[in-house]
Amino acid sequence: MKITLINPAIGNFADEACMEPLPLGALAGLTPLNVEVILYDDRLEPIPYDEPTDLAAINVQIFTARRAYQISAEYRQRGVPVILGGIHPTLIPEEAALYADSIFLGDAETLWSQVLEDVWKKQLKPIYNAGTGPPQPDSLTRRDLYKRKKYLPISLIQFSRGCKYECEFCATSAYFHKKHFHRCVEQVLKEIESQDRKQIFFVDDNILSDFQAAKVLFRELIPLKLHWVSQASIDMTQDRELMALMIRSGCLGHVIGFESINTSSLQAMKKTQNLLGNIDTYKPQLEILRDYGLQTWAAFTLGHDHDTLDSIKATLDFALENKFTFAAFNVLLPYPGTKLYQRLLEEKRLLFEGKWWLHPNYRFNHAAFQPMHMTADELTQAAYQARRTFNSIDSIFHRVWDFKTNMRNPYRLGVYLVYNPLFRQETFKKQGISLGTVDG
């Protein structure tokens, strides 16, 4: 039996800064060795639709849904059964079911073996509902599938899933319902030992959602002499023991969801973890991050109901002033299944007939709803201008001069100098591309 795993692209975009598709490597790790598994990454290579296979398993993210459905159609036209899994089918199963023979809801660990058995019997069920749980409790990622593909030289590993917070706009919150699961530390260490890199990206939604569990992990990482990054919440600065262990374990920095520098916006979106201290400037928290030398990737969402064109400009100024290593200025998007989506639907503010991720006229990084204090086009342009300015050559030169973070040592300077040009290039290349492809 042969299983083909597919990682769809967003659209007609040749991504030169691809990371390994961990979900598919993990899925392969759950598959018995007597089953042949092959991986095709639509971001890097053509998909050989005519190659014989018993099942096409496609991981569907919200931005890749349109392309995933096109890929599914190609396989089904050839008589190959298709199963769709990932966050998008779980959040909107009634849609995904229209484009596949089967859909997989939730995390794969508990029911993937049943899928394989049913494929073998040619009795694939229309739906598998697995729920959520800890990542890879007794399996390792099949990293051999990544070889000879042009991925960035950093290994993706997962310690935990989910987040204890419930932000209105967050698809992760909608998927996990405030639940957080973590893998046993021993299994994480085996995962690290099974690959040959010292550069690790923990892909956790919030690796610090459980402070005590994180401390256990960090203590075990210290002897391994790693350099690692992850995603985390700003409330980490409340626990100095946590911060110290994090640095000793090799942490370089985190993607941190600042989202806004406006108190009213944070309250409205229920970003409670950010409502600490003087959030109009985040000054105490930022000083702590800098004292520990963390290189921050600051993530902002633009277009909340309290946002104006002036507040977006102030957000950009805030990011430049604090010399963040990286920053994302994302247009707020109503993801299916979230409370934000439902609210905007009820207020009749959704554009593109409510399903922007499938609409042929929607473009990447464009607004998909009517903002409160500006037009949708004004929001799109303001967010793009913030990205352009932050990723300009002048900005990259200006931001490097922080001797606590970006210039703290040669390694951190190298991270800054290597990845900033990549993200600058991506900013310009991805803006405005269509989701999916015209050629199927």
Secondary structure, DSSP 4 states (H G I P E B T S, - for coil): -EEEEEE--SBS---SSPPP-HHHHHHHHTS-TTSEEEEEETTTS---TTS--SEEEEE--TTTHHHHHHHHHHHHHTT--EEEESHHHHHSHHHHGGGSSEEEES-GGGTHHHHHHHHHTT---SEEE-----S-TT----GGGGTTS---S-EEE-SEEE-S---TT-HHHHHHTT-EEE--HHHHHHHHHTS--SEEEE--S-TTSSHHHHHHHHHHHGGG--EEEEEE-GGGGG-HHHHHHHHHTTEEEEEEEEE-S-HHHHHHTT-GGG-SS-TTTTHHHHHHHHHTTPPPEEEEEE--TT--HHHHHHHHHHHHHTT-SEEEEEEP---TTSHHHHHHHHTT-B-GGG-TTT-TT-BTT---B--SSS-HHHHHHHHHHHHHHHTSHHHHHHHT--TTTTTSSHHHHHHHHHHHHHHHHHHHHHTTPBSB-TT-
